[in-house]
Amino acid sequence: MQATSAEAEQRALKRSIAATVLVGAFGVVFGILSGSLSIAFDGVFSVIDASMTLLALFVARLVAREPSRRFQLGYWHLEPMVLAANGGLLTLLSFYAFVNAVGTLFSGGRELVFDWAIGYAVVTVLICLAMFLWGRRANRAIGSDFLALDVKGWAMSGLITGALLAAFVIAAFLEGGRYADLTPYVDPAVLALLTLVIIPVPLRTVIGAVKEILLVAPVPLDEAARAIGREIAARHGIAEPHTFVAKVGRARFVEFHFLVAPDSPLGSIAAQDAVREEIGAAIGGSPRDRWLTVAFTGDAKWVD
């Protein structure tokens, strides 16, 4: 029996959690051994990312359930909350690392054991690249916001560690030469630059999640609903409907309110249900992840 998208999503998240915990523990240990703030940051970043992915897995399981008596509209609203918390925590961690790196630069830098640092960076880059490619391929079929954020996390970790690897190799060659005095500044300088680069990535996730929490109408969905409304109105010779849309997690909430005359051809329940079928087919997507309301009324006060 072919696994559902929800099961595939949960399986992918479990694998990502296991790999992230491995990389996080690896980073913390090698950060201590090498004396590198950048490696320690990379490890802590991974550990926090793993905890957030674990929370995402829990929410993904809830979303896959049927609505309950207490949560009659389902559990979709939890998705943007988790994404906002995850992105916000990673943003704050990155900002803290930047401040710490700047402080270390002004205090004279930090000596490193480059053999440990380079060995860590090589192994971690390979793991991050493998998880990024695998996660992106898996999410093409699943289409999960959680997995999309997780893939971004692997890309961020890979870029961080790749830059660290390049910096460590360069600094190792400088060691013992005329520019040896600069080597203590390599680690904090790279960390400061990297954190500035990666902060916008989780920040964009936070902004998108907050928009969903506040029920800001997404422009593509709003335009699609209006276009469908115009097409339905022209086809059946009625006034264009008022449309209302929102996106919360993977769920789309779409409402069509039609004002019809008493002698409208849509006066029967059967005719109205046929229009609902047309609208549902035009919107597309899984009915399970769609909250569609199509109302017909002869009183204008019910459509505004």
C-alpha positions, 0 to 999 in steps of 0.5 A: 500500500502506497504511503500517504503524503502525511506518512511520507512527511513524518518519515522524512522529518524523523530521518532529518531529526536523527541526522540533525542530532548527529550533526549537532552532537558532532559540532558541540564536541568538535567545537570544544576540541578545536576551540572554535566558536563557529563550530560550537555555534553550528552544533548548537544551531543543529541541536535547536533545529532538531528540537524544532523539527521534533515539534514540527513532527508532532504537529504534522501528526496532529494535522493528519488527524481528523478534526475533533470535537474541541478542534472542529476546524482541524489543527492547521492553525498550529503549523504557522505557530511552529514555523514562527517559533522555529524561525524566530528562535533561529533568528535570535540564535544567529543574532546572538552568535553575531554579537558574540563574534564581534565581541571576540574580534575586538578582544583579540580573536581566538586560537584554533586547532585547525586539524580538528576544525577541518576534519569536522567541517569536511564531514559535516558539509557532506552530511548537510549536502546529502540531507539537502538534496534528499529532502528537496527531492522528497518534498517535491512530492509531499509539498510540506512547509515543514520540510521546506523549512527543514531543507532550508535549515540543511542548506544554511548549515551546509553553507555555514560549514562550507564557509568555515571549511574554506576559512579554516583551510586558508588560515591553516596555510597562513599559520607560521607565515608572515600573516600568522597574527591574523589566524586568531581572527579567522574564526570570529570573522567568518562567524560574524559574516555568516550570521549576517548572511543567514539571518534573513533566511529564518526571518522570511519564514517568520514573516510568512508565518505571522501573515498566516497567523494574522489571516492576511489574504495571500495575493495568488489565492485571492486572485485565483478566487476572484477569477473563478468567481468571475468565470462562474458568474459569467457562465450562469448569468449572475452577479460576481460573488464576494470572495474571502480567502486565507491560508493557514499552514497547508490549509486554504480557506475560501468563501464565495458569497453569491447575491442572486435574484428570486428568479435566478436559474440557481434557485434550486438546491441541485443547481447550487450544489452543481455550482459548488462542484464547479468551484471545488474542481476549479480550486483544485487541491486536496479537499482535506486541506481546503475549507470551501464555503459557497453561499447563495442569498437574495439579501445584500446584507449577507454578502458583505 
